[in-house]
Amino acid sequence: MPVFETPDDHEAYQFFPAPAGYLNFEVRTPNDAHIALTTGPSQGVPMLEIFLGGWGNSKSIIRKNKQKPDVAEASTPSILSPGQFRPFWIRWFNGVVTVGREGDANPFLSYQDPQPFAINYVGFATGWGAVGSWKVNDAPPSAPYAQAWQAPPPGAFPGGGPAGQGCWVPARNGEIPPQAVQGGFDGEPVYVARARFEGALIPGKLVPSRGAVYVPWGGTEHELREYEVLCASSGQWVPCSGSNIPPNAFPGGETENGEPLFIGRVSHMGSTPIGKVQQSHGVCYVPCGGKEQAYDHYEVFTL
């Protein structure tokens, strides 16, 4: 998309169709770069607004439905510049919205919406004495991974589902490949990943700030630095219980005895950890607080 301009009017959003789950953009403005996430091509309810470099280019916030208090806030002095484009990324998945700088794996703003809505459009505006120039990149965010990586060739989905729907990308030390599936929240957004341990290939949660994946096995939570991240442009979490797993559940690995494992998540003490569903046991095991916790009611990831 070519460069476009926004006037000094924080209500004059320019709306465009939203990519699937991400936004990668650059902005040049002295303060108050505003981004709206909406269902339709105009302001309304529900809506999330992200203000970058507000309050004299000193802090950034997320606001829902134009209501205060703001749902997320961070001190971001001099995050914007009137003389150069500054790049950022925004991700959203299952109600979790994260905002970060291009080149940084960790977001500086994050919010888990208790009433998520479909984000079909993004709007751009500037105001409070500022005009802006914007560049929007249609490619997935390249920022959240630290080293070069090579995606598998088309049709190569080890332990995965049908070709064209999702793939496992090798990574390490907190790397997050583009289009990583954001599956939960544990103090920060966590991603669907898997790692080998004791002869098994086990789904778990990638916690970027800790640079590791955590998997449940043998009653304990295990930290691993080398792993694979699930990357997909779509997917749904389906409520399940016991051994009733839907036929389109996405395989996530296998036990040391070769039994398939699926990707599950639960609500646990204010967090949403990701773990393994073992159908023969009728539970989802998740890594939490150093332990392997078992739940017979859970959600399973489907494609």
C-alpha positions, 0 to 999 in steps of 0.5 A: 500500500502506498504512503497515505496522510492523515490530518490533525483530527483524531476522529477522522479515521481512514478505514481499510479491510483488516488482514487476518489477525495482524497489522504491520505498519510504519508511521511518521508523526510527532505524537498521537498515532491512533489505530482503530480495530472495528467490525465495520468500516466506521467507528462504532461499538464494539471498537478497540483504539490503540493510541501510540505516543499520546500525552505529548509522545509520552505513553501509549494505551488501548481503549475500548468503546471510547470508555475510560479507564483505559484497558492497557497502558504503557510508558513509551517516551519518544516512541514516535518521530516527526522526522522518520517512519517508526515501524510497529506490529499489532496482532489479535487472536481469540480476543487477545490484542498485542502491540509491539515495535518492529524488531521486538518479540515482546509487546509493550501493550497487551489486552485480553478482551472478555467480550471479543468481536470480529476485527474486519477493519482497521482505521488510522488517524492522527490528532492533538496537533499532529498530522501523520504519514503511514505505510501499511505492509500487507505481509505478516509481521516480521518482527517477532522472531530473533533469527532467520527461519525456514518454513517447511515446504508446501504439504510438509506438515509433520504431525499436522493436518491437511496441507494448506491449513497450518504448519509447524515452524522450528524456532528457539529461545523465544522466537515467534514466526509470522502467523504464529497461533496466539492461543492463550494468556499467562501474564502475556500472550502465549502461543501454540508450540510443541517440543520433544521430551522423553521420547514424546512430542508434546504440545504446550505454551510458548512464553516469549518473555521467558524464551521457552516453551513449557510442556506437561509430562510426568506430573511436572511442567518442563521448560524447553528452549528448542521447539516448533510453533504452530503457524496458521491463518485460521482456526477455532477453539471448540469446547470439549469434555472427556474423550469427546474430541471433534474429528477436525481437531488439529494433531499436535504431537504424540506420546512416547508410545505413539498415541496422538496428542491434540492441542488444548487449553483451559482457564486456570486461575485467571490465565489460559495455559495451552497443553496436550489433550490425551484422548485415552485419558479423557483430559487436557494436561496443562503446564502451570506453576511447575506442575502438570494439571489435568482438566476434563473440561477444556477447549481443543484447537481445530482447523 
